[in-house]
Amino acid sequence: MQIDLKRFHTAFFDEAAEHLAVMEESLLALERMPEDGELLNRIFRAAHSVKGASGTFGFTDIATFTHSLESLLDRMRDREIMPTPALVELLLKSADVLGALVAVAKDGGPLPPAVEQLVAALDEARCGGHGNAATTTAKNSDPPPPKIVACEYTVKFVPGHDILLYGMDPLLLLRDLSQLGKIAEVTADTSRLPELTALVPEECYVGWVIRLVTDRSSDEIRAVFVFVEDSSQISIETTSAASEAGSAIPAGPQSGEMGSRGAGVLTTASAASQPKARNVETSSIRVSVEKVDELINLVGELVIAQSMVNQVIGQIPAEILPVMQGALATMDRCTRDLQERVMSVRMVPLASVFRRFPRVVRDLAGSLGKQITVKITGEDTELDRQMIEQIADPLTHLIRNAVDHGIGTPEDRQRSGKPPEGTVGLHAYHEGGNVVIEVSDDGRGLDHERIRRKAVAKGLIGPEDDLGETQLHALIFAPGFSTAEQVTDVSGRGVGMDVVKRNIEALNGSVSIESAPGHGSTFRIRLPLTMAILDGLAVSLGGDIYIFPLLSVIESFRPKAVEVKTIAGRGEVVMVRGKPVPLVRLHRIFHCPGAITEPTRGLVVLMEHQGKKLGILVDDLLGQLQVVMKSIESNYRKVEGLSAATILGDGQVAFIVDVPGLTRLARGH
Amino acid sequence: MSKSVLVVDDSTSMRQMVSFTMKEAGFDVIEAGHGQEAISRVQGKSVNLVITDLNMPVMDGMTMIRQLRAKPEFKFTPILMLTTESQQEKKLEGKAAGATGWIVKPFNPEQLLQVVAKVVR
């Protein structure tokens, strides 16, 4: 049977990642609780699992490395070696290298350079610094078995009484023997059979003497009995003259490794011949994301079809209308339930992102000479898989900021009457159909005066501008803004908070800040549960309908003629409570004939993006609705200013406006 | 009637590999991620073979083998354990718990079937 092991690689990579995460998490905990034996067990188990599977799937680099790791962990588990901070550090590094090795196995590329060095360090740690560990990791290379000519053996096999109770069938052993060569004679030895009254039917009293003619060695014959040799009497003697090296070897149990030596013993596998109807029971299955997306897409279509039906119900004759309405209401409910369930398939707990942060914080805090613990709550909160992937970067940035800028050194903190150890909090919870993720610290809080000075220096605000706290806070999200006195290698890498905000907004989310000087800051990220469905505001423009993401909409109003002005260098603006806001004429950007071009006859929808407001001129508002997003890019191509399309209840296609893209377009015009 | 096998391993990839191989060999497969799950999955049933990992969360392989062997339906059932070469002593411990034999990791599908053929007709 030829089975391609590649088909299991995805599963292996997935679980290796899980084991690595467990390893890292437990190592971090071990640092604080070196006495916790269960932590060591978990770490060992993770390494052990990776080793077993990697060897089986042919990833020898991973297998060799985890072997060293596992051997050390085994001794630590037995309390022969204690988890000193230096050792935990070494193990953490090993987890990193293991992750790199898995990545190499997955995507190719050169081996990480640290591997050999680390293996040596692991082996040294295991041997208590006495070196010479190489002997145990070296592969035992058996000499090739001596080639021999066929000869006759007398095999005596007296199974233990309880052989049947170990699930072993002695007849199978005789069959295996027959496959090694030719059985000349089998004699049953019934001398041990008791009186019938004393006979226990579950026990085995019979032994056998087999004369076997074969060209195999006695080791190979002994290998047949590998599972029973400890409980049975087995003797193998060469009876014919043909010579054989080592026939009198008393054959230790180690000689019969099934995985290596025994590989050639059985030439046929009788069970393997005919595949039959099969039936597998599992409690969970792995499904490709594409399949789930197809389902979501179809359910989306169903929702649309459903709303089409709802629209024409008025035309149904009055006599069947009530029945029809009842049926439709049921169908409606089912469709929505179905939609919800299907969406939930894509949801994964935030724990998968959260659990990387304790390590990030630990390493960072260490390099900055700070003491910081991480408090995580709500890691079971679920979010769309795609969003989980995309929220990781912004979260990392916020956390790095909290460690770098938010929390001070132990001395700083003690001076301001705080405990030397700072806390970074990571909390997730549901709120009004959204998922909220908070990144908080108990550090210095935002320095309002410094933000103001910087903003003035950068020309973001005038020196006399009177800004409220929220507006001041929002300034740190402005492009190019950074309050750190000097760019550190920790958080000042050229990606500013503006990128964080842009990434969050790309997920149709928003971010806000709460900060009290001296008490710390909280960054609150609000995300929709999923990206496939959007809460939108429908507007009309010419004969077309456009959808604005509701999250970005602040208000709408009909401007007076005096409020619409053109300012030199800034283009057309609309005055909102005395402040100029750029006015975007959507009909110009999307070339909509028949749209209202006179602002005083249409409506301006005020949107916010990156703390900047934008007024968009439309004909009229049509109302709020939930829409199923359909990619334009995958069906046509990327269109600047539009994020997606949707199909409305009446079958009409409406475009969903991309606010950041529109802002860029507006600047270009 | 086709033969059945209970495959117990907390590693999804290993479990998939063993299950797939056994299915190709014509077995009906029951899968479980640890000993406890395995025992509840075969409640009131019997199988023709058990293949189990040893190091697993919730309930390890040794404990499971002992508990299975104590059930009348599993009195004579062949039980193979998956070990590694670093677990020599586990073989003896496993035998004492009631295991029939072992398969040393790493192994390939052919090697697995060879060992299976040693204990299943």
Interface residues (C-beta under 8 A of the other chain):
Chain A: M1 I3 L5 R7 F8 H9 A11 F12 D14 E15 R45 H48 S49 K51 G52 A53 S54 G55 T56 F57 G58 A63 H67 E70 S71 D74 L164 L165 Y166 G167 M168 D169 L172 L173 D176 E202 V224 V226 F227 D230 S231 P253 Q254 E257 M258 G259 S260 G262 A263 V265 L266 T268 A269 S270 A271 A272 S273 Q274 P275 K276 A277 R278 N279 V280 E281 T282 S283 R286
Chain B: S2 K3 D10 S11 T12 S13 M14 Q16 M17 S19 F20 T21 K23 E24 A25 G26 F27 D28 V29 I30 E31 G33 E37 R41 D53 N55 M56 P57 R69 K75 F76 T77 P78 I79 L82 T84 E85 S86 Q88 K91 L92 K95 G98 A99 T100 G101 W102 I103 V104 K105 P106 F107 N108 P109 E110 Q111 L113 Q114 V115 V116 A117 K118 V119 V120 R121
